[in-house]
Amino acid sequence: MADPAESNKATRAGQRVAGAVKQAAGAVTDNQDLRAEGELQQEKAEAAKEARRADEFAQQKREEAEARAQSEELQVERERLAAEDTASAREERAEQDRAAEKQAAAQDTAVRKQATEQVAQSREQELRRDEVDAVKERASAEERAQDEEVRAERARRDAEVLETVENVEESR
């Protein structure tokens, strides 16, 4: 089954390309509506991309909140157990708890660091891909615009030839 994120990314890329094509066609044909539609389509693709990034950020914050809640629950449980123990047992248990908490904190820090690095790498890769896509889109749009300019120049020359032929025929 296809990955929905990849499918969405492909859809966004398609929207950006379609928007760039419309924008370039609008520029070449001096059709402001088509140009604006192309810009709007590109902005829509960017907005979808930003929404996905915001969702990832929100998910990360939810996970952090869950980790804090679990940590607080553990603390409450430790306090309840400490109240039940004798003074010497409490001291021993507190030492064990501190060691466990320190170890858990170290593990949590390592997990968060790894997750943060993965997100950063993912975002960096996505930015690189987007940059490459943008360069390709621009090159393609410029090539299409150049093709349109060549076709327009040919049409102008053909019109001039026809006009010349008509003038010659009229002068006969």
Phi and psi in degrees as GROMACS dihedral restraints (atoms count N, CA, C in turn):
[ dihedral_restraints ]
;  ai    aj    ak    al  type     phi  dphi    fc
    3     4     5     6     1   -68.5    20    10
    4     5     6     7     1   144.9    20    10
    6     7     8     9     1   -73.8    20    10
    7     8     9    10     1   123.1    20    10
    9    10    11    12     1   -58.8    20    10
   10    11    12    13     1   -35.6    20    10
   12    13    14    15     1   -64.3    20    10
   13    14    15    16     1   -41.2    20    10
   15    16    17    18     1   -67.6    20    10
   16    17    18    19     1   -39.4    20    10
   18    19    20    21     1   -62.8    20    10
   19    20    21    22     1   -44.1    20    10
   21    22    23    24     1   -63.7    20    10
   22    23    24    25     1   -39.3    20    10
   24    25    26    27     1   -64.0    20    10
   25    26    27    28     1   -41.8    20    10
   27    28    29    30     1   -65.2    20    10
   28    29    30    31     1   -40.3    20    10
   30    31    32    33     1   -62.0    20    10
   31    32    33    34     1   -45.9    20    10
   33    34    35    36     1   -61.7    20    10
   34    35    36    37     1   -42.8    20    10
   36    37    38    39     1   -62.7    20    10
   37    38    39    40     1   -41.6    20    10
   39    40    41    42     1   -62.1    20    10
   40    41    42    43     1   -40.7    20    10
   42    43    44    45     1   -65.9    20    10
   43    44    45    46     1   -40.7    20    10
   45    46    47    48     1   -63.6    20    10
   46    47    48    49     1   -43.3    20    10
   48    49    50    51     1   -64.7    20    10
   49    50    51    52     1   -46.7    20    10
   51    52    53    54     1   -60.3    20    10
   52    53    54    55     1   -41.6    20    10
   54    55    56    57     1   -62.3    20    10
   55    56    57    58     1   -42.9    20    10
   57    58    59    60     1   -64.5    20    10
   58    59    60    61     1   -40.4    20    10
   60    61    62    63     1   -63.4    20    10
   61    62    63    64     1   -47.3    20    10
   63    64    65    66     1   -61.7    20    10
   64    65    66    67     1   -42.4    20    10
   66    67    68    69     1   -63.0    20    10
   67    68    69    70     1   -45.0    20    10
   69    70    71    72     1   -65.5    20    10
   70    71    72    73     1   -42.7    20    10
   72    73    74    75     1   -63.2    20    10
   73    74    75    76     1   -41.1    20    10
   75    76    77    78     1   -63.0    20    10
   76    77    78    79     1   -38.6    20    10
   78    79    80    81     1   -67.1    20    10
   79    80    81    82     1   -43.5    20    10
   81    82    83    84     1   -67.4    20    10
   82    83    84    85     1   -42.3    20    10
   84    85    86    87     1   -90.2    20    10
   85    86    87    88     1     0.5    20    10
   87    88    89    90     1    57.8    20    10
   88    89    90    91     1    37.7    20    10
   90    91    92    93     1  -101.1    20    10
   91    92    93    94     1    99.7    20    10
   93    94    95    96     1   -64.0    20    10
   94    95    96    97     1   -35.0    20    10
   96    97    98    99     1   -63.4    20    10
   97    98    99   100     1   -44.5    20    10
   99   100   101   102     1   -66.6    20    10
  100   101   102   103     1   -39.7    20    10
  102   103   104   105     1   -62.5    20    10
  103   104   105   106     1   -46.2    20    10
  105   106   107   108     1   -64.0    20    10
  106   107   108   109     1   -39.1    20    10
  108   109   110   111     1   -62.4    20    10
  109   110   111   112     1   -39.7    20    10
  111   112   113   114     1   -64.5    20    10
  112   113   114   115     1   -43.3    20    10
  114   115   116   117     1   -63.1    20    10
  115   116   117   118     1   -42.6    20    10
  117   118   119   120     1   -63.0    20    10
  118   119   120   121     1   -41.0    20    10
  120   121   122   123     1   -65.4    20    10
  121   122   123   124     1   -39.4    20    10
  123   124   125   126     1   -66.4    20    10
  124   125   126   127     1   -40.8    20    10
  126   127   128   129     1   -64.4    20    10
  127   128   129   130     1   -37.1    20    10
  129   130   131   132     1   -62.8    20    10
  130   131   132   133     1   -43.4    20    10
  132   133   134   135     1   -63.0    20    10
  133   134   135   136     1   -40.8    20    10
  135   136   137   138     1   -65.6    20    10
  136   137   138   139     1   -38.8    20    10
  138   139   140   141     1   -64.3    20    10
  139   140   141   142     1   -39.3    20    10
  141   142   143   144     1   -65.0    20    10
  142   143   144   145     1   -38.4    20    10
  144   145   146   147     1   -64.4    20    10
  145   146   147   148     1   -43.9    20    10
  147   148   149   150     1   -65.5    20    10
  148   149   150   151     1   -36.8    20    10
  150   151   152   153     1   -63.0    20    10
  151   152   153   154     1   -41.0    20    10
  153   154   155   156     1   -64.4    20    10
  154   155   156   157     1   -41.4    20    10
  156   157   158   159     1   -63.0    20    10
  157   158   159   160     1   -40.3    20    10
  159   160   161   162     1   -64.3    20    10
  160   161   162   163     1   -38.4    20    10
  162   163   164   165     1   -63.1    20    10
  163   164   165   166     1   -42.0    20    10
  165   166   167   168     1   -62.9    20    10
  166   167   168   169     1   -42.1    20    10
  168   169   170   171     1   -63.4    20    10
  169   170   171   172     1   -44.1    20    10
  171   172   173   174     1   -62.7    20    10
  172   173   174   175     1   -40.2    20    10
  174   175   176   177     1   -62.8    20    10
  175   176   177   178     1   -41.7    20    10
  177   178   179   180     1   -62.0    20    10
  178   179   180   181     1   -42.3    20    10
  180   181   182   183     1   -66.0    20    10
  181   182   183   184     1   -38.5    20    10
  183   184   185   186     1   -61.9    20    10
  184   185   186   187     1   -42.8    20    10
  186   187   188   189     1   -64.5    20    10
  187   188   189   190     1   -38.7    20    10
  189   190   191   192     1   -65.3    20    10
  190   191   192   193     1   -40.9    20    10
  192   193   194   195     1   -64.5    20    10
  193   194   195   196     1   -39.6    20    10
  195   196   197   198     1   -63.9    20    10
  196   197   198   199     1   -41.0    20    10
  198   199   200   201     1   -62.8    20    10
  199   200   201   202     1   -41.3    20    10
  201   202   203   204     1   -65.2    20    10
  202   203   204   205     1   -41.8    20    10
  204   205   206   207     1   -62.7    20    10
  205   206   207   208     1   -42.0    20    10
  207   208   209   210     1   -63.5    20    10
  208   209   210   211     1   -40.8    20    10
  210   211   212   213     1   -62.4    20    10
  211   212   213   214     1   -41.8    20    10
  213   214   215   216     1   -66.3    20    10
  214   215   216   217     1   -39.2    20    10
  216   217   218   219     1   -62.9    20    10
  217   218   219   220     1   -42.0    20    10
  219   220   221   222     1   -61.2    20    10
  220   221   222   223     1   -40.9    20    10
  222   223   224   225     1   -63.4    20    10
  223   224   225   226     1   -42.9    20    10
  225   226   227   228     1   -62.0    20    10
  226   227   228   229     1   -43.4    20    10
  228   229   230   231     1   -63.4    20    10
  229   230   231   232     1   -40.9    20    10
  231   232   233   234     1   -61.6    20    10
  232   233   234   235     1   -42.0    20    10
  234   235   236   237     1   -65.1    20    10
  235   236   237   238     1   -40.3    20    10
  237   238   239   240     1   -62.8    20    10
  238   239   240   241     1   -44.2    20    10
  240   241   242   243     1   -66.1    20    10
  241   242   243   244     1   -38.5    20    10
  243   244   245   246     1   -63.7    20    10
  244   245   246   247     1   -36.0    20    10
  246   247   248   249     1   -66.6    20    10
  247   248   249   250     1   -28.5    20    10
  249   250   251   252     1   -81.3    20    10
  250   251   252   253     1   -24.9    20    10
  252   253   254   255     1   -82.4    20    10
  253   254   255   256     1   162.3    20    10
  255   256   257   258     1   -75.2    20    10
  256   257   258   259     1   171.7    20    10
  258   259   260   261     1   -59.5    20    10
  259   260   261   262     1   -46.1    20    10
  261   262   263   264     1   -70.1    20    10
  262   263   264   265     1   -38.1    20    10
  264   265   266   267     1   -67.3    20    10
  265   266   267   268     1   -37.0    20    10
  267   268   269   270     1   -61.1    20    10
  268   269   270   271     1   -43.6    20    10
  270   271   272   273     1   -63.0    20    10
  271   272   273   274     1   -43.4    20    10
  273   274   275   276     1   -63.7    20    10
  274   275   276   277     1   -46.8    20    10
  276   277   278   279     1   -63.8    20    10
  277   278   279   280     1   -40.0    20    10
  279   280   281   282     1   -60.0    20    10
  280   281   282   283     1   -40.8    20    10
  282   283   284   285     1   -63.8    20    10
  283   284   285   286     1   -43.3    20    10
  285   286   287   288     1   -63.5    20    10
  286   287   288   289     1   -41.8    20    10
  288   289   290   291     1   -62.2    20    10
  289   290   291   292     1   -42.4    20    10
  291   292   293   294     1   -61.7    20    10
  292   293   294   295     1   -42.4    20    10
  294   295   296   297     1   -64.8    20    10
  295   296   297   298     1   -43.0    20    10
  297   298   299   300     1   -65.4    20    10
  298   299   300   301     1   -41.2    20    10
  300   301   302   303     1   -64.2    20    10
  301   302   303   304     1   -41.4    20    10
  303   304   305   306     1   -63.2    20    10
  304   305   306   307     1   -42.8    20    10
  306   307   308   309     1   -66.2    20    10
  307   308   309   310     1   -44.5    20    10
  309   310   311   312     1   -62.2    20    10
  310   311   312   313     1   -40.4    20    10
  312   313   314   315     1   -64.6    20    10
  313   314   315   316     1   -40.6    20    10
  315   316   317   318     1   -64.4    20    10
  316   317   318   319     1   -42.5    20    10
  318   319   320   321     1   -65.5    20    10
  319   320   321   322     1   -44.1    20    10
  321   322   323   324     1   -61.3    20    10
  322   323   324   325     1   -42.3    20    10
  324   325   326   327     1   -62.0    20    10
  325   326   327   328     1   -43.3    20    10
  327   328   329   330     1   -64.1    20    10
  328   329   330   331     1   -42.5    20    10
  330   331   332   333     1   -64.2    20    10
  331   332   333   334     1   -45.1    20    10
  333   334   335   336     1   -64.0    20    10
  334   335   336   337     1   -41.1    20    10
  336   337   338   339     1   -62.5    20    10
  337   338   339   340     1   -44.8    20    10
  339   340   341   342     1   -63.5    20    10
  340   341   342   343     1   -43.8    20    10
  342   343   344   345     1   -62.8    20    10
  343   344   345   346     1   -42.4    20    10
  345   346   347   348     1   -63.7    20    10
  346   347   348   349     1   -42.5    20    10
  348   349   350   351     1   -64.3    20    10
  349   350   351   352     1   -39.5    20    10
  351   352   353   354     1   -64.9    20    10
  352   353   354   355     1   -43.0    20    10
  354   355   356   357     1   -63.3    20    10
  355   356   357   358     1   -43.6    20    10
  357   358   359   360     1   -62.9    20    10
  358   359   360   361     1   -43.6    20    10
  360   361   362   363     1   -64.1    20    10
  361   362   363   364     1   -42.2    20    10
  363   364   365   366     1   -61.7    20    10
  364   365   366   367     1   -45.0    20    10
  366   367   368   369     1   -65.4    20    10
  367   368   369   370     1   -39.7    20    10
  369   370   371   372     1   -64.2    20    10
  370   371   372   373     1   -42.9    20    10
  372   373   374   375     1   -63.2    20    10
  373   374   375   376     1   -41.7    20    10
  375   376   377   378     1   -63.6    20    10
  376   377   378   379     1   -41.7    20    10
  378   379   380   381     1   -62.8    20    10
  379   380   381   382     1   -40.9    20    10
  381   382   383   384     1   -62.7    20    10
  382   383   384   385     1   -44.9    20    10
  384   385   386   387     1   -62.9    20    10
  385   386   387   388     1   -42.0    20    10
  387   388   389   390     1   -63.5    20    10
  388   389   390   391     1   -38.7    20    10
  390   391   392   393     1   -64.9    20    10
  391   392   393   394     1   -44.2    20    10
  393   394   395   396     1   -62.5    20    10
  394   395   396   397     1   -43.8    20    10
  396   397   398   399     1   -60.4    20    10
  397   398   399   400     1   -42.4    20    10
  399   400   401   402     1   -64.5    20    10
  400   401   402   403     1   -40.9    20    10
  402   403   404   405     1   -63.5    20    10
  403   404   405   406     1   -43.8    20    10
  405   406   407   408     1   -63.5    20    10
  406   407   408   409     1   -43.6    20    10
  408   409   410   411     1   -61.4    20    10
  409   410   411   412     1   -43.9    20    10
  411   412   413   414     1   -64.4    20    10
  412   413   414   415     1   -45.0    20    10
  414   415   416   417     1   -60.9    20    10
  415   416   417   418     1   -42.9    20    10
  417   418   419   420     1   -63.7    20    10
  418   419   420   421     1   -45.0    20    10
  420   421   422   423     1   -63.7    20    10
  421   422   423   424     1   -41.2    20    10
  423   424   425   426     1   -64.6    20    10
  424   425   426   427     1   -40.3    20    10
  426   427   428   429     1   -63.6    20    10
  427   428   429   430     1   -43.6    20    10
  429   430   431   432     1   -64.5    20    10
  430   431   432   433     1   -40.7    20    10
  432   433   434   435     1   -63.7    20    10
  433   434   435   436     1   -40.8    20    10
  435   436   437   438     1   -64.7    20    10
  436   437   438   439     1   -41.6    20    10
  438   439   440   441     1   -60.0    20    10
  439   440   441   442     1   -42.0    20    10
  441   442   443   444     1   -64.9    20    10
  442   443   444   445     1   -38.3    20    10
  444   445   446   447     1   -64.6    20    10
  445   446   447   448     1   -40.5    20    10
  447   448   449   450     1   -63.3    20    10
  448   449   450   451     1   -45.2    20    10
  450   451   452   453     1   -63.0    20    10
  451   452   453   454     1   -40.2    20    10
  453   454   455   456     1   -64.9    20    10
  454   455   456   457     1   -40.3    20    10
  456   457   458   459     1   -64.8    20    10
  457   458   459   460     1   -41.7    20    10
  459   460   461   462     1   -61.1    20    10
  460   461   462   463     1   -43.7    20    10
  462   463   464   465     1   -63.0    20    10
  463   464   465   466     1   -38.9    20    10
  465   466   467   468     1   -64.2    20    10
  466   467   468   469     1   -43.8    20    10
  468   469   470   471     1   -64.4    20    10
  469   470   471   472     1   -41.6    20    10
  471   472   473   474     1   -62.6    20    10
  472   473   474   475     1   -40.5    20    10
  474   475   476   477     1   -64.2    20    10
  475   476   477   478     1   -40.2    20    10
  477   478   479   480     1   -64.5    20    10
  478   479   480   481     1   -41.6    20    10
  480   481   482   483     1   -62.5    20    10
  481   482   483   484     1   -45.9    20    10
  483   484   485   486     1   -61.6    20    10
  484   485   486   487     1   -40.9    20    10
  486   487   488   489     1   -64.7    20    10
  487   488   489   490     1   -40.7    20    10
  489   490   491   492     1   -63.7    20    10
  490   491   492   493     1   -43.8    20    10
  492   493   494   495     1   -62.2    20    10
  493   494   495   496     1   -43.9    20    10
  495   496   497   498     1   -62.0    20    10
  496   497   498   499     1   -41.7    20    10
  498   499   500   501     1   -63.9    20    10
  499   500   501   502     1   -40.2    20    10
  501   502   503   504     1   -65.7    20    10
  502   503   504   505     1   -43.8    20    10
  504   505   506   507     1   -66.0    20    10
  505   506   507   508     1   -38.0    20    10
  507   508   509   510     1   -68.1    20    10
  508   509   510   511     1   -32.0    20    10
  510   511   512   513     1   -79.2    20    10
  511   512   513   514     1    -9.5    20    10
